[in-house]
Every structure is written in C-alpha cells, then in structure tokens.
Amino acid sequence: MNLTEFNQSDRCVHFSCPERSVSPAVYILLYVCSAAIILLTVCGNLLIIISVFHFKQLHTPTNMLVLSLAVSDFFVGIFLMPVMLIWTIESCWIFVRHFCSIYWLFSSLLVISIYTIASIAVDRYLALSNPFLYMNIVSVKITCIVIVCNWCLLMGYNITGLYFNGNFKSSVLCPGECFLFLNEFWSVIDFVLSFIFPLSVIIILYSLVFLIAKKHATAIRELNKHARPNAQKITSHSMKSERKAAKVLGILVSVFLVCLLPYVIHSLLVNVIELQLETFRNVLIILYFNSTINPFIYALFYPWFRRCIKLTITLQIFQTDSALINVL
C-alpha cells in the first residue's frame, strides 16, 4: 500500500521518538478506550462470522461476501488495530524490528476489504441488471472460489511488493521507526491497483445499481396498478426487500468510502507536501475504525443479524439442528 516514503540516507536522521506529553490519567484512559474499540471490533465481526457461517438460511452468494468482509475486519481488529493504537499512544514504534515487516504484511487486509466491497458492488449489479443470469450462474460455491482467489492474489501481491522494496530487511529500520518503503514506480502501480481500480468499480457499479433499482421501482408501481391484490402484495414485498438490501449495502459502501477518503488524500499529498508521521497514523486509524462500524450497520438495518446475535449469546446455536432455525 502506498504509505510514507523516505530517502535511504535520511531515514534515521529525520526520525526521533518524542517524549510523552500526556498525564498518567489520560494515558491510562487512552489505553482503556483503545481496548474497548478493539473488543467491539473483534466481537462485532465475530458475531457476523458465526451468524453467516452457522445458519444455513444465510448461505447466499451475497452473504458469503459479507462473511469475507467480516473476516478481514476481524483480522484488522486482531492484528492491525492494536499495533496502530499503541503506536499512536506511545508516538513511537516500541515493538521489535522484525514485527514491523509482519505488520505491513498484514496491511494487505485493508486492500482485501476494498476488493471485497468492490465484489459486493459487482454482485448487486449482476443481481439487479440480469437476475435470471445471476440465479443460474452465481452460486455460493463460485462466490467462495472468487473470495479465496481474491485473498490469495492480494496477499501474494503484498508480499511481492514488500520483498522487492526491501521491507523484509531489518537493517533498513531505525530504532523507534516503522516505515513502509516504496520506490516511485511501485508507488504508482500500488496506488492504481489498491485504490483507483477498486474505487472506480465501486462508485460506477453502485451508481448503476441505484439507477436500475429506481427503474425497477417505477416499473413495478405501474404493473401494480393493473395487477390483482394478491399479486400486488407479493410484488410490493419483493420490491421492498430488494430496495432495502441495496440501501443497506449502499450505506455500508458509503461509510467505507468516507473512512477511506482521508487515507486516499494523504496518499496523493505525501509526495507533494511534507506530512508528519502522526498525520499518517491518524488517517490510518480512521480507516481501521470502519471495521468497528460495519457490525453496527448490520445490527441497525438487518433484523436477521439481531436475531442471530440473540441466538448466539443465549447459546442456542449449540442445540441440535440450530443451523436450520429460521432467522429471516
């Protein structure tokens, strides 16, 4: 990922760990709040994973993509968020040198999240633009294969980028620093593949999704004027469900784009003006917070998720045939 780039000769000259300027009470409060955020992120996404994985009624292609997003958000809460919050509170990299390379290796989870959101946009576009083709071609098995390929390709891409830019060599690191070094060529390639391409897919396809949904709603209203009462009720219910699904996923995408925007702006400006390392950490934390927000979006707009939470917390998922419980 396109982050902060420094001259090899200036890496240690321009970096020093600042002394902590907060009181002990504030210091403890920051750690307590950080622990609470991490706990919400991990537990919230774990509930989504358990819900979609356990209940067979939720085994749909779209929910498999939701599951993939929840898994990446879960790992962000486990591996990336604690390290970044500690790094921000301490204003210095306090971990061992080799852990820095491991941290940037797991940073590919953010790119995986972006491509999963893009896959959800593709899924919704296909479902609305050509529902008969979608039902015949797109299945849970095919969606799972696409998800596995996405994870493998993006992890492989990140490992390749780290290796060819020397990020696995601990000798390039200075005490208290953890920078990701990318040459100019790789920075451009990375920015296009990690941001420009998936964001273009997300914005274009979701614009088309809402245009198609609007046309469908207009057509169905016209049809209902001449339909029988029972048929009208069924059609209206179907229309309402599709529009609600598009709305919820649209909110999910919109929140993600808002959280991603500061990071993209930072990536564009980092080679134009000199930015502080603290600025980079702050915009990255905003992006990490998206992993915390997503479960709350599902809880607010999906009744099935609230029912699944209740069944999980009350341990009813351990009962015989609990996977067959109607949660929709």
Summary of the structure (lengths in Angstrom):
residues: 328
radius of gyration: 22.5
end to end distance: 38.8
largest distance: 78.0
contacts: 972
relative contact order: 0.15
helix: 79%
strand: 0%
